[in-house]
Amino acid sequence: MGIGAATLFLSGCGLAASADEKNSVAAENISGGAKMKIVVINSSPHSETQSTSRYLAQKFIEGAKSKGHEIFTFDAANEETHPCRGCNSCGMDGPCIFQDAIEKNLMPEMLKADLLVLVTPLYYYGFSAQLKTVIDRFYSRTERLHRKKSIIMATAWNSADWTMTALKTHYETLVRYMEWQDVGQVWAVGCGYRSAVENSEFGDAAYRIGASL
């Protein structure tokens, strides 16, 4: 699975990391030179100009587009979505009973995608509710969403060394279950407001991951 192929986890926005952390920002040429279909799922309820996690997504997209990759973005916080009810009407192979934006707009793109990028602010030490809603709906196409590549990018106000521990564990468990190949992680701690993340190294890290695919 290659967990942690591209990880940046600093102790605070703009602070120095260890040499190993800085040198493991991006795994080169994951695409093998081919153009990839990439789905970026934003989940912050804040605007494009205010959100810290959306900033990382913007920088990643800039990097990926510079190499000609095809990008589809989904705004989980502002689309009509419904949480999974566990009814099993889909039989784990669709369609979902909810004919909402996840089913109509996002799911077809995810099924075609080579790479899924999960972008979230840290809310109570886990995924945002908006992103978790999307993740739970993976159930309706469980097998067909297996064996893709994945990236996670998250921002948090807190900067303690354990700030991202639970979220990182959840992501790595998801990667293991879905048999994804993790190709990038950005854990932007100490970034509680937009200017903090803009003045940090995390945006450059997100760009480099995109540009190295």
N, C-alpha and C positions, 0 to 999 in steps of 0.2 A: 504493500500500500504506500510506502514511502512517506509516512507521517513526518511532518516537519521539514519537508524538502526546502521550504523557503520561509524562514521564521524570523520575525523581528519582535523582540519583547524587551523594551527598555524599562528602566525603573521610574521614568517620568518623562514628560514631553520634552524632547530636546536634550536630555541628559545622555551621557556617554554609556555605551553598552560594552560588553566584553568583546574582544576581537573575534571570537568564534561566532557570537551573535551577529555582528556586523558583516561577517564574511559569508553568512548563510542566508542572505536576503532573497536570492532567487536561484532556482534550479534552471540551468540553461536549456533552451530549445526543447521544451516539453512537447511542442507540437510536431517536432521532426521536420520543421519547415513548411508544413501544410497550414492552410487557413483554418482556423477553428471557429466553431459556433459557440459563443459564450453567453450565458444568461447571468446577469447581475441582479440580485434581489436586494433592494434597499428596504429598510424597515423602520427608519427613524420617522417619527411624526413631525419633526422639524423641517423647515424649508431647505432648499438646495443651498441657500446662502448662509444659513445658520447652523445646520447640522454638522457635527464633527465626523460622524460615520459616512455621511454622504460625500464629504470632502475626500475621504480615502477612496470611495468608489469612483469619484470623478478622476482622481489621479490615476487609478488603475486603468480606467477606460481609455484615458489619453495614451497610456503606454501600450495597451493592447491594440488600439486603433493605429498606432504608429507602425505596427507590424502587419496591418491589413486584416486583423481578425474581425469577425462579424459579431456585433454586440446587440443583445436584446436586454433592456432593463425593465424591471417590474417594481412598482412602488407599492409594497405590501401595506404601508400605513394609510394610503389614500385611495385604494381600490376597494370595491365591494368584495369582501371575503367572509367566509363562514368557517368556524372551527369544525374539525372532524367530529362526528357524533358516534363513531364506533359502531355504526349500524351494519356494516359489512355488505351493504347493497352492491358495492363496487366489486366485491369478490377479489379485492387487491389488484384488479385489472380494469377498473373503470367501467362505465362513467360514474362520476360522483353524483349523488342526489342533488348537490348544490350546483346549479348552472351559473356560477358566479365568475368573477374575473380570474380566479385561480384555474378553474376548469376550462373556461373558454379561451383565455388569453395566455396564461402562464404555462399551463401543463403541456400544450402542444409544442411550445418552444423548448421546455425542459427535456421533453422526450427526444427532440432532435439535437440537443446540445452535446458538445464534447466536454464542456466545463461549466460547473455551477459555482457561482461566487456568492457566498452568504455574507451580508453586511449588516451589522447590528450595533446599536449602542448597548452598553451593559446596564440592564435594569435588574436590580436585586440579585446580582451575581449570576445571571443567566441570559439567554436569548431574550430579546424584546418579545412581548406577546404577539406583535404583528408578524415577526419572523417565525415564531413557534407555531402560529396558526398555519403558515405555509408548510413547514416541516411536517406537521401532523398529517397534512393532506397528501404527503408523499405516499401514504398508505394505499391510496386508490390506484397507484401504478408502481407498486413496490418493486417488482422484478424488473420492469423496464427502465427504472431509474437507477438500477445497480450498475456498477462498473464504469462510472464516469470519473472525470477528474474534478477536484474541488479545491476551493480557496475559502478561507474565512478572514474577515477583517472586522475588528471590533474596537470601539473606543469606550473609555471609562473616565470618570472624574477621579476616582481613587487611584492611588499609586503605590499601595502596599504590595509586597511581593506575592501575596496570595489573592490579589484582586481578580485575576482572570482564571484562577485555578479550576473552579467548578465549570465555567463555560468551556475552557479548553478540554476538560475531561469529557464533557457532553459532546463536543464536536468530534473528538477522536473516537468516541464510542459510535457515533453516527457514521463516521467514515468506515469504521470496522464492519458495522452491520451492513452498510450499503455497498461494501467492497469498492469504495472509491479510492482513487489515487490522490492523496493530498499533495498539492503542488505549491501551496503558499499559505502562510499565516502572518497576519499583522495584528499585534496586541498593543493597542495604543493607550497605555495607562497614563494618568495624570493629564488627560485632555478633556477637561470639563466644559470648555468653551471654544468657539471657532478659532479665535486668534491663537490659542495655545496649540492646537493641532496644525494650524497653518505655519507656525514658527518652529515646528518640530521636524524630526527626521522621518516621521511616519509617512507623510505624503510622498516623499522621494522613494521610500521603500515600496509603497503601493505602485507607484509608476514603474519602478524597475521590475517588479514582478510581472506586470502587464507587458512590458517591453521585452522581457526575456522568454516569453512563451514560444 
